[in-house]
Structure formats: C-alpha cells, structure tokens
Amino acid sequence: MSSSFINLHGKIIVAYFEAQGIGDTGWSPSQQWHIRRAAAWTGRTIASMRVYDVLMCLKALGTIPGVDSDNISILAEGEMAAIAPYAALLDGNVKALLLKDPPATQNVPSDPTGKGEAIEMLNCLRVTDLPQVAGLMFPNELVVIGNQPKAYEWVENLYKDLGSRDAYKIVQKASQWLDD
C-alpha cells in the first residue's frame, strides 16, 4: 500500500492510495493467477482484500489532524471502481463516491490466465451487483465520471424517485464535480 497527500488550492486535501497489488508496490502481472488462487484457498478474493485495504485507509485518514472524517469522498477508477462502493458501504461514513467508468457488473468472465481485472467477490451475485451496492450510497452523493453503464440507470432512477436527483451526477471530468 502506498499513499500521498496533495492540497488543492486550500479547498480539499487529496490522499492518493494504492491498494495491494496496484501501482509502485504492486505485484507482477505474472503473479496474479497465483495470488487469486491462494486467496481463494483462504476464502478471499483480491477484490475483498482490497476492500479491507480501503477500509483501513479510511480509518487511518480519520486519525490525521486536520482531516475531517465526516467529509471524506472516494474517487476510484478501473477495477477499484468495483471495490470502492463496497468500502463506502461498509465504512458508512463516506460523504461522496466518485466512480470513473465503473464496471457494469461483477458477473464478467475472468481471463483464463488469471491476469486482468480482479473484481470478483465470493457469493455477492447471489444478493446484489455493483449498481445496487453503489445505490446504497443513497442519500449521499454518487458521481459517475465518464461513461455510465446502462445498468447504472437503475441507480439514477433510485436517486430521482427518492427525491435526491441532485445527489446523483454524471460528469466527464472530476473537476466538474469540484466546481459544483
């Protein structure tokens, strides 16, 4: 795990965080299959381990002086856009969730080589899928950056039907959310 902090014009502080297996401290793509297999032996997936990483990051942020733990938002893209909704739901204190080009579902076939995105979670599809987990952010802010998958129209309608149309946004760049 690695992280860093950036202050944007005194408005917000950005904590950049990389969960295990991602970025500078990530493992080699050739190890992905072995790690997926070993995780399954212990009843976990790479995605579930990354949810835990994000939860621990949120907990750590709350202990830093000057960080308002009631005003934390998560911005995630790629495979982390499948992880962040679970972490936000389990944390219960995330003010806004921003998902850049989120996957439409967790029900996607994995590459037989074990490489590629690791978004599978054990037994989650028996109960829910990514749009419904993201919808559980209600009434907090949910922002889709870039392309909204068709499955996320359900979430958009949920926010509209429950009277919080303004809390669900679709923007092309994160800066558009900051300007609001």
N, C-alpha and C positions, 0 to 999 in steps of 0.2 A: 504494500500500500504506500502511496505517496500522496502528498497534498502540498498546496502552496496558497498564499493569500494575496489578493490584489484589491486595492482600494480604488473604486471608480469614481473620481471627481467628488469624493466625500459623500456620495449618495448611498452606495452599498459596498459591502465587503464580499468578495468572491473567494470562496475556498475551492480550489481545484483538487479533486480527489480521484485517484485511480484505484479501483478495487483489484483484488488479487488476479493475476494473470493478464493484466492490461497495462500497456504503457511501458515506461522505463524498467519497471520491476517485473514485467510480465514474463511468462514462460514462453518457450519456443513453440511455434505452431505445431511442430512435430511431436510435442509432448501432450497436446490437447486430448487426443484419444485416450492416452494412459491416465490422465487426470480425471477425465469423465468416468472412465471405468472404475478407478479407485474410489471416487466419490460415491458412485452407485453402490459399491460394496458396503459403505457405511450409511446408506440411506439418505444421501445428499446428492445434490447436483451442483455444477459450477454456479448456476444461477442462484440457488438457495444460499450458497456460501457467500456470494456477492451481496445478496440482500442483507445478510448478517454484517458484512463489511460496511455497508452504507448506514445501517443502524448504529454501529459503533462510531462511525464518523459523526453522525448527528449527535450522539451522546457526548462525544469529545468537544464538538463545537459549542455545546451548551455550557461547558466549563471554562471557556476562554473569556477573560474580561473584555467587555466592550461588544460582545456578540449577544444580540437579543434572541434568546432561544425561542421566543414566541413569534419571531419574524424570519424564519428560515424557509427558503424555497429551494427546490431541487430542479436542476436542468440536466437532462440526460439525452443522449443520442445513441443510435445504433443499438447494440444488444442491451446496453444499460437502460434504454427506454422501456425495456420489458422488466427490468429489475426495479427501477425507481418507483413505480406505482405500488408494488408490494411493500417496499421500505416505508414509503409515505403512509400507507395504510396501517402498518404495524407500529410505526412511531406515533401516529395520531396527533402530531403537533406541527406538521408541515403546512406552512401558510399557502404556498403555491407549488404546483407541479408543472414543469415545462418539459414537453416531450418533443424532440426533434425527429421527424419522420418515424414515428413509432411503428413497430410491427403490428399488423392487424390481428395476429393470433399467436398463441404459443403452439398451435397444432400445425407445425411445419416439419417436414422430414429433415432429419439431420444428414449431413454429408457422411457417407459410409466410412470415410477415412477418419472421422472424428474431428475434423477441422471445421472452421466456420463458427457462426454464432452459437453460443451456448445459452439458450433461453428456456430450456425445458425445466419444469418443476414437477416433482413427483405428485401425481394424482390431482393436480389443480384443475384439469379439464373436466373432472367429474362434477365440479361445483361451479366453476367460473372460467372466464378467459380475460385477456388483457383489457378489452374495453370496459367490462364490468368492474374490474379492480380499479381502473382509472376513475370510473364513475363514482366509486365510493369516496372519492375526494370531496364530493358534494358536502357542504356548500362552499368549500374552499375553492380557490382559483385553479383552473386547469387550462393550460395553454398548449395547443398543438402548433409546433413550428414546422413550416414546410408543408408536406403532403399529409392530409388527413386520410387515413384508410377508411374505406366505406363502412367498416364495422364500427367506427367511432361516431357515426351519425347517431347511433343509439345514445351515446353519452351526451352529445349535443342536444338531442331531444329531451333527455332526462333533465338537464340543467334548465332548458326552456320551460318544460312542463311544471317543474317545481319552483319556477319564478326567479331563477338566478341566471338568466340569459347572459348577463354581463360578466359572470364569473367563468364562462367558457369562451375562450378566444381561439381563433385560428389566425396566425400571423406568418409572415415569410421569414422574418429575422427576429432574434431575441430582443434586439434594440427597439423594435416596435412595441414590445411589451413594456420595456423600461420607460418609454416615452408616454405611456398612458397615465 
